[in-house]
Amino acid sequence: MLKIWQAMPVQKRVATVLSVVATIAAMYVLVSVTLKPKLDLLYAGLDPAAAGEVIAQLDAVGAVYEVRGNAIYTEIGRRDSLRLELAREGLPRQSVVGYEVFDDVNSFAMTSEMFDTAYWRAKEGELARTLLAWPTIKTARVHLGTRKSSGFSRNAGAQSASVTVSTAAGVSPKQAKAIQYLTALAVSGLEPDDVAVIDTVKGLVAGPGMEPNASEVGTGEIERAANIKRDLLSMLEARVGLGNARVNVSLDIDRQHETTAERSFDPDSRVVKSQTSSEITDTSTGSDGAVTVASNLPEGAAGGGDRTADRNESSETVTYEISELVKNTEKLPGAITRMTVAVLVNDAISFGDDGEVIREPRTEQELQALQDLVSMAAGLNTERGDQLTVKNLSFDVPVAADAVAKPSLLDTFLQRYLWAMVQSVILAVVVLILGLFVVRPLLRPQSGEQELGLLPMSLDTEGNSMGLPAGGPAGHLAAPEPTDPIEVLKAMASEKPEDAADILSKWLGQEEQVAN
C-alpha cells in the first residue's frame, strides 16, 4: 500500500485525500442525522435569569438541550425526569417573591418601617402568584397603597390597590370583579370598590369612580351577541348542514342609568284615613219623695214619689282622603333597544350518479320556515324595531367531495419520517458511490502501469507468462520500475534466489517450446 501511494502522482494523491475526507464527512452527516435525538419542549416563557439557571443545571447533569427563542427543548426521553430533577433543585425559580422574603430576615436588625415594607411586598407577591395561577392570565402585578402607621394605630392598613394584568382575550367584567374581591379580602380594611383593575389592552376595567355596570356595557354587548349567534347557528346547521349557514347579530344597548319616582292620586276613590265614634247614655227611674215640713202640715201637699229620666247620645266622625300611589323605578344600563339579525344559508348540495356536484337554491317555503324559527329563537320584537333578514346565496367553499380525507396511520408515519428516511438513503448512496467509484479506483493500479506478470519479454499474450502470482513473486511485490526483465531478475535473485531460479527455468522452458 505504501509503495502504491509513493508511486502515485501528486494530483492523484490530492484527489484521494479529498475523496476520503468527503466520504468521512458524508458518513458523519449520515450518522448525526440518523442518531440525532428527538427534542421536546421543556420550558417556555421564562425570565432570562430563571432560564440561565435552568441551562446551567442542564449543563451540570449533561443533558442534551437546545434553545429556540425563549423556549428550551430537551430530548423527549429525559424531559419528564429532567423536570423532576430541576424541581428538586428549586428550578425554575419564580420571579415573583412572596412570604419567603422573611426566610432570611434578621428581626434584631429590622426596624418597624422595614418590616412593614417587607410585609406589604410579600402580600403583593402572594396576590400576584394567585392571579398567575389563572389559566387566562399571563402576567400580573399588584400594588397596594398603604398609609404610614402611627402611634395611635397598631398596623398600617391599605386604603387603595391597583392590579395590572395581561391576558390573551382580555379581562371580562366577572373576572375584574373577582380580582377586586380577591384583593380586598386578602387585605384587611380594603373595600372591593377601592381596587382598580387595569388590563394592558383595554385599560381600566373596574375601579373607584366607575359605575357598577359601566364595564359590562361593551363586553356584555359582545358576549350577548355571540351567545345569540351561537344558538342560532346550532339550530340552522341542524337543517342546512355544518358550515352552510352564516349568522350576524347586532345589538343596540341602552347605556343610560335612570331613577324615576312617581306619585299619583285617584280622585274617584276614597280611602278611610281615620274614624272616631262616641256614645253617651243617661237613664233614671222612679224613687220615694223626701220628708219635709210641708208634708207634716194638714193642708200641706205631700212630696211626690215617682220620677223618670232617659237620655241617649251617639256621634261618629269619619275622615276620608284621596288614594295615593308612590312608585320608584330604577333603570340600569344594558337593556336591548334594537336587535338586527342577518342569516345567510348556502344552496342545497347533492351529488349525481357520476359524482357531479349539484347545487339547488332553497325553496321559499324552506326559507320562510327558517325565518320563523330564527325569529322565535332570537326573541325578536317588531314593536321596538327589530329586523330579521334570511337570504339564500351560493357559498364559495369546497364541497365535501373535494375535501381532504383524514390521513391514516401510514400517511401520518410517512409525513413525519419519510423525509428523514429519504435523507438517510441519499447519504448512504452518496457514501457508496464515493467509496466504489472514487476511492477504490484511485487506490487500484492503473492499466498503464505494468506489473511483474506483464513484462515486455512475455511470450504469452494472455499474461503471467513468467509464472508470477498476480501481485508479484510473493503476492505483494509490484513495481512499475525497472522495466528491464534482466534488472528485475537480478533484483529478485539478490532478495529471493529460489524465486529467481524458478522464474529463469520457466523462461528457458518457454523459449524451448517456441523454438520447437
Order of alpha helices (4+ residues) and beta strands (2+ residues): alpha-alpha-beta-alpha-beta-beta-alpha-alpha-beta-beta-alpha-beta-beta-alpha-beta-beta-beta-beta-beta-beta-alpha-beta-alpha-alpha-alpha-alpha
